[in-house]
């Protein structure tokens, strides 16, 4: 039986629509296969991502708030040693944030003169004495809230040498060894005042009580 022209045209339209739909679905599938997935981005060795963008690198820990890797015990391996670059100390990479802040604070006053009582009436002063300089640096590391005298440092923190910071104190003098460098107002040939020294040997005479901040 011969079909009418109208029926033939309707069948042809349905066939064309079906073919176009199949073509569209095929094109969409190919596009999905070719497009990189956002979750497929991978960081590879060397800090470069597979997309060619730089990997996310943690910022400096200098400004971290307390509670994040704040104690010496949180770091593994041996304590690093700070370096002297000119008159400035550079903290070791594996130092806890608090230790880096102590070093940064000591750097800020490393060229100021010795002034008896300096750093005790106010944190920002025109010069510092021995205990005032030690107090300022520890305060910068958020390890001390009130300046202490040399004698008061004899009972500060915990007894014995610390892993990162060791304080030496007696009734007349106080200084610190921070990451292997001595921060001291005594023993500088170019003048007294808070300075970094590569030698940890005491420049002042006498016996010292050895203490360290809790956790460091």
Secondary structure, 3 states (H helix, E strand, C coil): CCCCHHHHHHHHHHHHHHHHHHHHHHHHHHHHHHCCCHHHCCEECCCEECCCCECCCCCCHHHCCCCCCCCHHHCCCCCCCCEEECCEEECCCCCCHHHHHHHHHHHHCCCCEECCCCCCCCCCCCEECHHHHHHHHHHHCCCCCCCCCCCHHHHCCEECCCCCEEEEECCCCEEEEECCEEEECCCCCCCCCCEEECCCCCCCCCCCEEEECCCC
